[in-house]
Every structure is written in structure tokens, then in C-alpha cells.
């Protein structure tokens, strides 16, 4: 895949979290701070749940395929 900013070939890799409550895209004023986090809590803010939400004390990891452009410092993530 080519970088959408500069057009150079991007490197394939992955984005990984460790011990997370999940991964969410949120608008600038969004939050994931609820004591019991739900999908509805995220989506009612205009957010998107990429993984989770996890409300346990067990460690949860998330992993996404991604492409990186080191020239522009951009990552393209598929969800
Ligand atoms: Zn680029």
C-alpha cells in the first residue's frame, strides 16, 4: 500500500496494545473513562469500538494489521 500523504510504499506491520480495556476511536472531546465501559458509551459519543470494551481484571491485548510511513510518521490501520 502507498502512503496517502506522500505516495511512498508503506511498511506492513501491526499495532499492539497490552493490558488494555480496549481500543476506541473517539472524537476530540470523547472519553473512555466510564467505570463500566460499554459499546453504547463509546458509540453515543460518535466513537467506534476497535476492540473491547473489556471490564475484567484479566489482561487483554489488541492487535491490528497496519501500514506505516516513516517519512510522514503516519500509520494506516484497518479495523
Ligand atoms: Zn508518507
PDB file of the backbone (N, CA, C, O) and the ligand in Angstrom, with CONECT records:
HET     ZN  A 101       1
ATOM      1  N   UNK A   1       0.846  -1.180   0.000  1.00  0.00           N
ATOM      2  CA  UNK A   1       0.000   0.000   0.000  1.00  0.00           C
ATOM      3  C   UNK A   1       0.888   1.239   0.000  1.00  0.00           C
ATOM      4  O   UNK A   1       1.948   1.259   0.625  1.00  0.00           O
ATOM      5  N   UNK A   2       0.443   2.262  -0.705  1.00  0.00           N
ATOM      6  CA  UNK A   2       1.207   3.508  -0.758  1.00  0.00           C
ATOM      7  C   UNK A   2       0.640   4.515   0.231  1.00  0.00           C
ATOM      8  O   UNK A   2      -0.563   4.553   0.487  1.00  0.00           O
ATOM      9  N   UNK A   3       1.527   5.324   0.776  1.00  0.00           N
ATOM     10  CA  UNK A   3       1.144   6.338   1.759  1.00  0.00           C
ATOM     11  C   UNK A   3       0.149   7.325   1.137  1.00  0.00           C
ATOM     12  O   UNK A   3       0.396   7.845   0.049  1.00  0.00           O
ATOM     13  N   UNK A   4      -0.973   7.585   1.819  1.00  0.00           N
ATOM     14  CA  UNK A   4      -1.948   8.525   1.269  1.00  0.00           C
ATOM     15  C   UNK A   4      -1.461   9.973   1.305  1.00  0.00           C
ATOM     16  O   UNK A   4      -2.073  10.843   0.685  1.00  0.00           O
ATOM     17  N   UNK A   5      -0.367  10.243   2.023  1.00  0.00           N
ATOM     18  CA  UNK A   5       0.147  11.616   2.123  1.00  0.00           C
ATOM     19  C   UNK A   5       1.242  11.865   1.090  1.00  0.00           C
ATOM     20  O   UNK A   5       1.148  12.805   0.302  1.00  0.00           O
ATOM     21  N   UNK A   6       2.301  11.013   1.090  1.00  0.00           N
ATOM     22  CA  UNK A   6       3.454  11.263   0.225  1.00  0.00           C
ATOM     23  C   UNK A   6       3.537  10.300  -0.956  1.00  0.00           C
ATOM     24  O   UNK A   6       4.292  10.546  -1.896  1.00  0.00           O
ATOM     25  N   UNK A   7       2.781   9.218  -0.924  1.00  0.00           N
ATOM     26  CA  UNK A   7       2.753   8.285  -2.044  1.00  0.00           C
ATOM     27  C   UNK A   7       3.828   7.211  -2.015  1.00  0.00           C
ATOM     28  O   UNK A   7       3.835   6.340  -2.885  1.00  0.00           O
ATOM     29  N   UNK A   8       4.748   7.243  -1.035  1.00  0.00           N
ATOM     30  CA  UNK A   8       5.790   6.214  -0.953  1.00  0.00           C
ATOM     31  C   UNK A   8       5.195   4.893  -0.469  1.00  0.00           C
ATOM     32  O   UNK A   8       4.144   4.853   0.170  1.00  0.00           O
ATOM     33  N   UNK A   9       5.924   3.793  -0.805  1.00  0.00           N
ATOM     34  CA  UNK A   9       5.485   2.470  -0.355  1.00  0.00           C
ATOM     35  C   UNK A   9       5.524   2.406   1.172  1.00  0.00           C
ATOM     36  O   UNK A   9       6.502   2.837   1.784  1.00  0.00           O
ATOM     37  N   UNK A  10       4.480   1.877   1.784  1.00  0.00           N
ATOM     38  CA  UNK A  10       4.417   1.779   3.238  1.00  0.00           C
ATOM     39  C   UNK A  10       4.901   0.397   3.686  1.00  0.00           C
ATOM     40  O   UNK A  10       4.811  -0.571   2.931  1.00  0.00           O
ATOM     41  N   UNK A  11       5.414   0.311   4.915  1.00  0.00           N
ATOM     42  CA  UNK A  11       5.843  -0.955   5.505  1.00  0.00           C
ATOM     43  C   UNK A  11       4.660  -1.585   6.230  1.00  0.00           C
ATOM     44  O   UNK A  11       3.901  -0.900   6.916  1.00  0.00           O
ATOM     45  N   UNK A  12       4.513  -2.910   6.067  1.00  0.00           N
ATOM     46  CA  UNK A  12       3.455  -3.624   6.781  1.00  0.00           C
ATOM     47  C   UNK A  12       3.912  -3.958   8.190  1.00  0.00           C
ATOM     48  O   UNK A  12       5.096  -4.208   8.417  1.00  0.00           O
ATOM     49  N   UNK A  13       3.003  -3.964   9.117  1.00  0.00           N
ATOM     50  CA  UNK A  13       3.312  -4.310  10.497  1.00  0.00           C
ATOM     51  C   UNK A  13       2.036  -4.454  11.274  1.00  0.00           C
ATOM     52  O   UNK A  13       0.995  -4.797  10.713  1.00  0.00           O
ATOM     53  N   UNK A  14       2.102  -4.199  12.553  1.00  0.00           N
ATOM     54  CA  UNK A  14       0.910  -4.303  13.383  1.00  0.00           C
ATOM     55  C   UNK A  14       0.996  -3.298  14.531  1.00  0.00           C
ATOM     56  O   UNK A  14       2.080  -2.901  14.959  1.00  0.00           O
ATOM     57  N   UNK A  15      -0.166  -2.905  15.007  1.00  0.00           N
ATOM     58  CA  UNK A  15      -0.287  -2.066  16.196  1.00  0.00           C
ATOM     59  C   UNK A  15      -0.813  -2.958  17.302  1.00  0.00           C
ATOM     60  O   UNK A  15      -1.813  -3.653  17.125  1.00  0.00           O
ATOM     61  N   UNK A  16      -0.141  -2.940  18.444  1.00  0.00           N
ATOM     62  CA  UNK A  16      -0.470  -3.858  19.524  1.00  0.00           C
ATOM     63  C   UNK A  16      -0.659  -3.073  20.822  1.00  0.00           C
ATOM     64  O   UNK A  16       0.077  -2.122  21.088  1.00  0.00           O
ATOM     65  N   UNK A  17      -1.639  -3.470  21.625  1.00  0.00           N
ATOM     66  CA  UNK A  17      -1.776  -2.941  22.975  1.00  0.00           C
ATOM     67  C   UNK A  17      -1.534  -4.075  23.960  1.00  0.00           C
ATOM     68  O   UNK A  17      -1.619  -5.249  23.599  1.00  0.00           O
ATOM     69  N   UNK A  18      -1.236  -3.723  25.192  1.00  0.00           N
ATOM     70  CA  UNK A  18      -1.027  -4.717  26.226  1.00  0.00           C
ATOM     71  C   UNK A  18      -1.749  -4.266  27.485  1.00  0.00           C
ATOM     72  O   UNK A  18      -1.619  -3.114  27.899  1.00  0.00           O
ATOM     73  N   UNK A  19      -2.497  -5.154  28.085  1.00  0.00           N
ATOM     74  CA  UNK A  19      -3.237  -4.853  29.312  1.00  0.00           C
ATOM     75  C   UNK A  19      -4.184  -3.662  29.126  1.00  0.00           C
ATOM     76  O   UNK A  19      -4.214  -2.745  29.946  1.00  0.00           O
ATOM     77  N   UNK A  20      -4.947  -3.695  28.043  1.00  0.00           N
ATOM     78  CA  UNK A  20      -5.831  -2.561  27.778  1.00  0.00           C
ATOM     79  C   UNK A  20      -7.284  -2.896  28.092  1.00  0.00           C
ATOM     80  O   UNK A  20      -7.647  -4.064  28.229  1.00  0.00           O
ATOM     81  N   UNK A  21      -8.108  -1.862  28.203  1.00  0.00           N
ATOM     82  CA  UNK A  21      -9.543  -2.038  28.360  1.00  0.00           C
ATOM     83  C   UNK A  21     -10.222  -2.070  27.010  1.00  0.00           C
ATOM     84  O   UNK A  21     -11.442  -2.209  26.918  1.00  0.00           O
ATOM     85  N   UNK A  22      -9.417  -1.941  25.947  1.00  0.00           N
ATOM     86  CA  UNK A  22      -9.924  -1.936  24.589  1.00  0.00           C
ATOM     87  C   UNK A  22      -9.263  -0.834  23.801  1.00  0.00           C
ATOM     88  O   UNK A  22      -8.406  -0.112  24.310  1.00  0.00           O
ATOM     89  N   UNK A  23      -9.677  -0.709  22.530  1.00  0.00           N
ATOM     90  CA  UNK A  23      -9.147   0.338  21.663  1.00  0.00           C
ATOM     91  C   UNK A  23     -10.338   1.023  21.012  1.00  0.00           C
ATOM     92  O   UNK A  23     -11.229   0.356  20.484  1.00  0.00           O
ATOM     93  N   UNK A  24     -10.359   2.350  21.045  1.00  0.00           N
ATOM     94  CA  UNK A  24     -11.501   3.120  20.559  1.00  0.00           C
ATOM     95  C   UNK A  24     -11.040   4.314  19.767  1.00  0.00           C
ATOM     96  O   UNK A  24     -10.064   4.976  20.121  1.00  0.00           O
ATOM     97  N   UNK A  25     -11.760   4.588  18.677  1.00  0.00           N
ATOM     98  CA  UNK A  25     -11.591   5.875  18.014  1.00  0.00           C
ATOM     99  C   UNK A  25     -12.620   6.788  18.643  1.00  0.00           C
ATOM    100  O   UNK A  25     -13.791   6.423  18.753  1.00  0.00           O
ATOM    101  N   UNK A  26     -12.196   7.982  19.059  1.00  0.00           N
ATOM    102  CA  UNK A  26     -13.100   8.925  19.696  1.00  0.00           C
ATOM    103  C   UNK A  26     -12.938  10.312  19.088  1.00  0.00           C
ATOM    104  O   UNK A  26     -11.850  10.663  18.631  1.00  0.00           O
ATOM    105  N   UNK A  27     -14.004  11.103  19.079  1.00  0.00           N
ATOM    106  CA  UNK A  27     -13.869  12.495  18.656  1.00  0.00           C
ATOM    107  C   UNK A  27     -12.991  13.248  19.671  1.00  0.00           C
ATOM    108  O   UNK A  27     -12.736  12.733  20.760  1.00  0.00           O
ATOM    109  N   UNK A  28     -12.529  14.449  19.328  1.00  0.00           N
ATOM    110  CA  UNK A  28     -11.588  15.164  20.193  1.00  0.00           C
ATOM    111  C   UNK A  28     -12.041  15.310  21.643  1.00  0.00           C
ATOM    112  O   UNK A  28     -11.206  15.289  22.548  1.00  0.00           O
ATOM    113  N   UNK A  29     -13.333  15.455  21.881  1.00  0.00           N
ATOM    114  CA  UNK A  29     -13.802  15.634  23.267  1.00  0.00           C
ATOM    115  C   UNK A  29     -14.337  14.328  23.860  1.00  0.00           C
ATOM    116  O   UNK A  29     -14.956  14.347  24.924  1.00  0.00           O
ATOM    117  N   UNK A  30     -14.106  13.195  23.189  1.00  0.00           N
ATOM    118  CA  UNK A  30     -14.601  11.907  23.675  1.00  0.00           C
ATOM    119  C   UNK A  30     -13.748  11.356  24.806  1.00  0.00           C
ATOM    120  O   UNK A  30     -12.624  11.806  25.028  1.00  0.00           O
ATOM    121  N   UNK A  31     -14.298  10.371  25.522  1.00  0.00           N
ATOM    122  CA  UNK A  31     -13.546   9.718  26.596  1.00  0.00           C
ATOM    123  C   UNK A  31     -13.974   8.265  26.713  1.00  0.00           C
ATOM    124  O   UNK A  31     -15.035   7.868  26.232  1.00  0.00           O
ATOM    125  N   UNK A  32     -13.124   7.483  27.364  1.00  0.00           N
ATOM    126  CA  UNK A  32     -13.411   6.077  27.653  1.00  0.00           C
ATOM    127  C   UNK A  32     -13.205   5.860  29.145  1.00  0.00           C
ATOM    128  O   UNK A  32     -12.584   4.882  29.560  1.00  0.00           O
ATOM    129  N   UNK A  33     -13.732   6.785  29.947  1.00  0.00           N
ATOM    130  CA  UNK A  33     -13.453   6.813  31.381  1.00  0.00           C
ATOM    131  C   UNK A  33     -14.545   6.187  32.247  1.00  0.00           C
ATOM    132  O   UNK A  33     -14.434   6.203  33.473  1.00  0.00           O
ATOM    133  N   UNK A  34     -15.599   5.635  31.639  1.00  0.00           N
ATOM    134  CA  UNK A  34     -16.692   5.077  32.435  1.00  0.00           C
ATOM    135  C   UNK A  34     -16.183   3.942  33.316  1.00  0.00           C
ATOM    136  O   UNK A  34     -15.315   3.169  32.910  1.00  0.00           O
ATOM    137  N   UNK A  35     -16.729   3.850  34.517  1.00  0.00           N
ATOM    138  CA  UNK A  35     -16.335   2.779  35.435  1.00  0.00           C
ATOM    139  C   UNK A  35     -16.624   1.427  34.808  1.00  0.00           C
ATOM    140  O   UNK A  35     -15.768   0.541  34.800  1.00  0.00           O
ATOM    141  N   UNK A  36     -17.853   1.269  34.275  1.00  0.00           N
ATOM    142  CA  UNK A  36     -18.202   0.085  33.473  1.00  0.00           C
ATOM    143  C   UNK A  36     -18.319   0.577  32.044  1.00  0.00           C
ATOM    144  O   UNK A  36     -19.274   1.270  31.692  1.00  0.00           O
ATOM    145  N   UNK A  37     -17.354   0.221  31.231  1.00  0.00           N
ATOM    146  CA  UNK A  37     -17.291   0.716  29.857  1.00  0.00           C
ATOM    147  C   UNK A  37     -18.136  -0.166  28.956  1.00  0.00           C
ATOM    148  O   UNK A  37     -18.017  -1.391  28.993  1.00  0.00           O
ATOM    149  N   UNK A  38     -18.996   0.454  28.139  1.00  0.00           N
ATOM    150  CA  UNK A  38     -19.854  -0.293  27.221  1.00  0.00           C
ATOM    151  C   UNK A  38     -19.668   0.233  25.795  1.00  0.00           C
ATOM    152  O   UNK A  38     -19.178   1.341  25.579  1.00  0.00           O
ATOM    153  N   UNK A  39     -20.074  -0.593  24.837  1.00  0.00           N
ATOM    154  CA  UNK A  39     -20.040  -0.155  23.434  1.00  0.00           C
ATOM    155  C   UNK A  39     -20.928   1.068  23.255  1.00  0.00           C
ATOM    156  O   UNK A  39     -20.568   1.994  22.528  1.00  0.00           O
ATOM    157  N   UNK A  40     -22.081   1.079  23.910  1.00  0.00           N
ATOM    158  CA  UNK A  40     -23.005   2.214  23.792  1.00  0.00           C
ATOM    159  C   UNK A  40     -22.363   3.496  24.309  1.00  0.00           C
ATOM    160  O   UNK A  40     -22.571   4.565  23.735  1.00  0.00           O
ATOM    161  N   UNK A  41     -21.585   3.402  25.388  1.00  0.00           N
ATOM    162  CA  UNK A  41     -20.908   4.581  25.939  1.00  0.00           C
ATOM    163  C   UNK A  41     -19.984   5.200  24.890  1.00  0.00           C
ATOM    164  O   UNK A  41     -19.888   6.422  24.772  1.00  0.00           O
ATOM    165  N   UNK A  42     -19.302   4.329  24.127  1.00  0.00           N
ATOM    166  CA  UNK A  42     -18.378   4.808  23.089  1.00  0.00           C
ATOM    167  C   UNK A  42     -19.150   5.348  21.891  1.00  0.00           C
ATOM    168  O   UNK A  42     -18.864   6.449  21.420  1.00  0.00           O
ATOM    169  N   UNK A  43     -20.129   4.588  21.390  1.00  0.00           N
ATOM    170  CA  UNK A  43     -20.804   4.963  20.142  1.00  0.00           C
ATOM    171  C   UNK A  43     -21.710   6.180  20.307  1.00  0.00           C
ATOM    172  O   UNK A  43     -21.912   6.921  19.346  1.00  0.00           O
ATOM    173  N   UNK A  44     -22.259   6.404  21.499  1.00  0.00           N
ATOM    174  CA  UNK A  44     -23.138   7.569  21.668  1.00  0.00           C
ATOM    175  C   UNK A  44     -22.356   8.879  21.601  1.00  0.00           C
ATOM    176  O   UNK A  44     -22.937   9.951  21.434  1.00  0.00           O
ATOM    177  N   UNK A  45     -21.024   8.780  21.733  1.00  0.00           N
ATOM    178  CA  UNK A  45     -20.178   9.972  21.587  1.00  0.00           C
ATOM    179  C   UNK A  45     -19.714  10.165  20.146  1.00  0.00           C
ATOM    180  O   UNK A  45     -18.983  11.107  19.842  1.00  0.00           O
ATOM    181  N   UNK A  46     -20.150   9.255  19.251  1.00  0.00           N
ATOM    182  CA  UNK A  46     -19.667   9.282  17.875  1.00  0.00           C
ATOM    183  C   UNK A  46     -18.406   8.462  17.705  1.00  0.00           C
ATOM    184  O   UNK A  46     -17.734   8.555  16.678  1.00  0.00           O
ATOM    185  N   UNK A  47     -18.081   7.657  18.709  1.00  0.00           N
ATOM    186  CA  UNK A  47     -16.870   6.843  18.667  1.00  0.00           C
ATOM    187  C   UNK A  47     -17.086   5.519  17.962  1.00  0.00           C
ATOM    188  O   UNK A  47     -18.214   5.150  17.633  1.00  0.00           O
ATOM    189  N   UNK A  48     -15.995   4.811  17.735  1.00  0.00           N
ATOM    190  CA  UNK A  48     -16.008   3.488  17.124  1.00  0.00           C
ATOM    191  C   UNK A  48     -15.203   2.555  18.017  1.00  0.00           C
ATOM    192  O   UNK A  48     -14.082   2.872  18.415  1.00  0.00           O
ATOM    193  N   UNK A  49     -15.788   1.400  18.328  1.00  0.00           N
ATOM    194  CA  UNK A  49     -15.078   0.384  19.110  1.00  0.00           C
ATOM    195  C   UNK A  49     -14.214  -0.443  18.166  1.00  0.00           C
ATOM    196  O   UNK A  49     -14.739  -1.135  17.295  1.00  0.00           O
ATOM    197  N   UNK A  50     -12.909  -0.380  18.327  1.00  0.00           N
ATOM    198  CA  UNK A  50     -11.989  -1.188  17.523  1.00  0.00           C
ATOM    199  C   UNK A  50     -11.754  -2.537  18.184  1.00  0.00           C
ATOM    200  O   UNK A  50     -11.580  -3.543  17.495  1.00  0.00           O
ATOM    201  N   UNK A  51     -11.747  -2.567  19.499  1.00  0.00           N
ATOM    202  CA  UNK A  51     -11.656  -3.823  20.253  1.00  0.00           C
ATOM    203  C   UNK A  51     -12.119  -3.536  21.673  1.00  0.00           C
ATOM    204  O   UNK A  51     -11.873  -2.461  22.220  1.00  0.00           O
ATOM    205  N   UNK A  52     -12.797  -4.522  22.261  1.00  0.00           N
ATOM    206  CA  UNK A  52     -13.296  -4.355  23.613  1.00  0.00           C
ATOM    207  C   UNK A  52     -14.771  -3.985  23.589  1.00  0.00           C
ATOM    208  O   UNK A  52     -15.459  -4.328  22.627  1.00  0.00           O
ATOM    209  N   UNK A  53     -15.276  -3.311  24.591  1.00  0.00           N
ATOM    210  CA  UNK A  53     -14.575  -2.955  25.815  1.00  0.00           C
ATOM    211  C   UNK A  53     -14.425  -4.158  26.748  1.00  0.00           C
ATOM    212  O   UNK A  53     -15.281  -5.043  26.784  1.00  0.00           O
ATOM    213  N   UNK A  54     -13.342  -4.173  27.486  1.00  0.00           N
ATOM    214  CA  UNK A  54     -13.087  -5.223  28.466  1.00  0.00           C
ATOM    215  C   UNK A  54     -13.247  -4.637  29.855  1.00  0.00           C
ATOM    216  O   UNK A  54     -12.633  -3.625  30.190  1.00  0.00           O
ATOM    217  N   UNK A  55     -14.073  -5.279  30.655  1.00  0.00           N
ATOM    218  CA  UNK A  55     -14.308  -4.819  32.027  1.00  0.00           C
ATOM    219  C   UNK A  55     -13.895  -5.906  33.010  1.00  0.00           C
ATOM    220  O   UNK A  55     -14.622  -6.214  33.954  1.00  0.00           O
ATOM    221  N   UNK A  56     -12.732  -6.477  32.780  1.00  0.00           N
ATOM    222  CA  UNK A  56     -12.241  -7.518  33.674  1.00  0.00           C
ATOM    223  C   UNK A  56     -10.870  -7.122  34.208  1.00  0.00           C
ATOM    224  O   UNK A  56     -10.253  -6.174  33.722  1.00  0.00           O
ATOM    225  N   UNK A  57     -10.409  -7.846  35.194  1.00  0.00           N
ATOM    226  CA  UNK A  57      -9.069  -7.621  35.712  1.00  0.00           C
ATOM    227  C   UNK A  57      -8.032  -8.469  34.980  1.00  0.00           C
ATOM    228  O   UNK A  57      -6.839  -8.386  35.272  1.00  0.00           O
ATOM    229  N   UNK A  58      -8.487  -9.284  34.028  1.00  0.00           N
ATOM    230  CA  UNK A  58      -7.559 -10.103  33.256  1.00  0.00           C
ATOM    231  C   UNK A  58      -6.919  -9.243  32.166  1.00  0.00           C
ATOM    232  O   UNK A  58      -7.566  -8.352  31.616  1.00  0.00           O
ATOM    233  N   UNK A  59      -5.655  -9.509  31.854  1.00  0.00           N
ATOM    234  CA  UNK A  59      -5.006  -8.714  30.803  1.00  0.00           C
ATOM    235  C   UNK A  59      -5.596  -9.016  29.433  1.00  0.00           C
ATOM    236  O   UNK A  59      -5.747 -10.180  29.062  1.00  0.00           O
ATOM    237  N   UNK A  60      -5.928  -7.982  28.690  1.00  0.00           N
ATOM    238  CA  UNK A  60      -6.453  -8.119  27.336  1.00  0.00           C
ATOM    239  C   UNK A  60      -5.534  -7.382  26.376  1.00  0.00           C
ATOM    240  O   UNK A  60      -5.156  -6.235  26.613  1.00  0.00           O
ATOM    241  N   UNK A  61      -5.185  -8.048  25.305  1.00  0.00           N
ATOM    242  CA  UNK A  61      -4.333  -7.448  24.290  1.00  0.00           C
ATOM    243  C   UNK A  61      -5.146  -7.249  23.013  1.00  0.00           C
ATOM    244  O   UNK A  61      -6.053  -8.030  22.723  1.00  0.00           O
ATOM    245  N   UNK A  62      -4.830  -6.225  22.267  1.00  0.00           N
ATOM    246  CA  UNK A  62      -5.440  -5.973  20.971  1.00  0.00           C
ATOM    247  C   UNK A  62      -4.341  -5.926  19.928  1.00  0.00           C
ATOM    248  O   UNK A  62      -3.227  -5.483  20.206  1.00  0.00           O
ATOM    249  N   UNK A  63      -4.660  -6.385  18.722  1.00  0.00           N
ATOM    250  CA  UNK A  63      -3.667  -6.396  17.657  1.00  0.00           C
ATOM    251  C   UNK A  63      -4.354  -6.091  16.336  1.00  0.00           C
ATOM    252  O   UNK A  63      -5.367  -6.704  15.996  1.00  0.00           O
ATOM    253  N   UNK A  64      -3.795  -5.136  15.589  1.00  0.00           N
ATOM    254  CA  UNK A  64      -4.355  -4.726  14.307  1.00  0.00           C
ATOM    255  C   UNK A  64      -3.275  -4.717  13.252  1.00  0.00           C
ATOM    256  O   UNK A  64      -2.164  -4.251  13.502  1.00  0.00           O
ATOM    257  N   UNK A  65      -3.591  -5.230  12.067  1.00  0.00           N
ATOM    258  CA  UNK A  65      -2.682  -5.071  10.937  1.00  0.00           C
ATOM    259  C   UNK A  65      -2.623  -3.597  10.591  1.00  0.00           C
ATOM    260  O   UNK A  65      -3.638  -2.900  10.623  1.00  0.00           O
ATOM    261  N   UNK A  66      -1.426  -3.122  10.258  1.00  0.00           N
ATOM    262  CA  UNK A  66      -1.254  -1.707   9.958  1.00  0.00           C
ATOM    263  C   UNK A  66      -0.121  -1.517   8.968  1.00  0.00           C
ATOM    264  O   UNK A  66       0.735  -2.386   8.803  1.00  0.00           O
ATOM    265  N   UNK A  67      -0.129  -0.365   8.314  1.00  0.00           N
ATOM    266  CA  UNK A  67       0.967   0.025   7.419  1.00  0.00           C
ATOM    267  C   UNK A  67       1.501   1.361   7.923  1.00  0.00           C
ATOM    268  O   UNK A  67       0.741   2.224   8.363  1.00  0.00           O
ATOM    269  N   UNK A  68       2.835   1.516   7.849  1.00  0.00           N
ATOM    270  CA  UNK A  68       3.459   2.719   8.383  1.00  0.00           C
ATOM    271  C   UNK A  68       4.282   3.418   7.306  1.00  0.00           C
ATOM    272  O   UNK A  68       4.926   2.773   6.479  1.00  0.00           O
ATOM    273  N   UNK A  69       4.247   4.741   7.330  1.00  0.00           N
ATOM    274  CA  UNK A  69       5.136   5.555   6.509  1.00  0.00           C
ATOM    275  C   UNK A  69       6.058   6.285   7.478  1.00  0.00           C
ATOM    276  O   UNK A  69       5.634   7.197   8.187  1.00  0.00           O
ATOM    277  N   UNK A  70       7.324   5.873   7.501  1.00  0.00           N
ATOM    278  CA  UNK A  70       8.266   6.520   8.417  1.00  0.00           C
ATOM    279  C   UNK A  70       8.602   7.924   7.959  1.00  0.00           C
ATOM    280  O   UNK A  70       9.013   8.759   8.764  1.00  0.00           O
ATOM    281  N   UNK A  71       8.431   8.194   6.668  1.00  0.00           N
ATOM    282  CA  UNK A  71       8.698   9.522   6.124  1.00  0.00           C
ATOM    283  C   UNK A  71       7.715  10.556   6.685  1.00  0.00           C
ATOM    284  O   UNK A  71       8.123  11.646   7.085  1.00  0.00           O
ATOM    285  N   UNK A  72       6.428  10.216   6.716  1.00  0.00           N
ATOM    286  CA  UNK A  72       5.381  11.140   7.177  1.00  0.00           C
ATOM    287  C   UNK A  72       4.963  10.880   8.619  1.00  0.00           C
ATOM    288  O   UNK A  72       4.190  11.644   9.198  1.00  0.00           O
ATOM    289  N   UNK A  73       5.482   9.792   9.196  1.00  0.00           N
ATOM    290  CA  UNK A  73       5.070   9.398  10.551  1.00  0.00           C
ATOM    291  C   UNK A  73       3.544   9.190  10.617  1.00  0.00           C
ATOM    292  O   UNK A  73       2.872   9.680  11.524  1.00  0.00           O
ATOM    293  N   UNK A  74       3.024   8.450   9.627  1.00  0.00           N
ATOM    294  CA  UNK A  74       1.600   8.121   9.573  1.00  0.00           C
ATOM    295  C   UNK A  74       1.443   6.606   9.631  1.00  0.00           C
ATOM    296  O   UNK A  74       2.268   5.857   9.108  1.00  0.00           O
ATOM    297  N   UNK A  75       0.376   6.180  10.272  1.00  0.00           N
ATOM    298  CA  UNK A  75       0.012   4.767  10.320  1.00  0.00           C
ATOM    299  C   UNK A  75      -1.407   4.624   9.787  1.00  0.00           C
ATOM    300  O   UNK A  75      -2.307   5.359  10.194  1.00  0.00           O
ATOM    301  N   UNK A  76      -1.604   3.676   8.878  1.00  0.00           N
ATOM    302  CA  UNK A  76      -2.926   3.344   8.377  1.00  0.00           C
ATOM    303  C   UNK A  76      -3.323   2.033   9.014  1.00  0.00           C
ATOM    304  O   UNK A  76      -2.607   1.036   8.911  1.00  0.00           O
ATOM    305  N   UNK A  77      -4.471   2.038   9.674  1.00  0.00           N
ATOM    306  CA  UNK A  77      -4.937   0.908  10.460  1.00  0.00           C
ATOM    307  C   UNK A  77      -6.252   0.408   9.894  1.00  0.00           C
ATOM    308  O   UNK A  77      -7.156   1.204   9.643  1.00  0.00           O
ATOM    309  N   UNK A  78      -6.376  -0.899   9.687  1.00  0.00           N
ATOM    310  CA  UNK A  78      -7.634  -1.489   9.243  1.00  0.00           C
ATOM    311  C   UNK A  78      -8.368  -2.036  10.449  1.00  0.00           C
ATOM    312  O   UNK A  78      -7.760  -2.683  11.302  1.00  0.00           O
ATOM    313  N   UNK A  79      -9.662  -1.786  10.536  1.00  0.00           N
ATOM    314  CA  UNK A  79     -10.459  -2.325  11.644  1.00  0.00           C
ATOM    315  C   UNK A  79     -11.676  -3.030  11.135  1.00  0.00           C
ATOM    316  O   UNK A  79     -12.466  -3.548  11.925  1.00  0.00           O
TER     317      UNK A  79
HETATM  318 ZN    ZN A 101       4.178   9.245   3.632  1.00  0.00          ZN
END
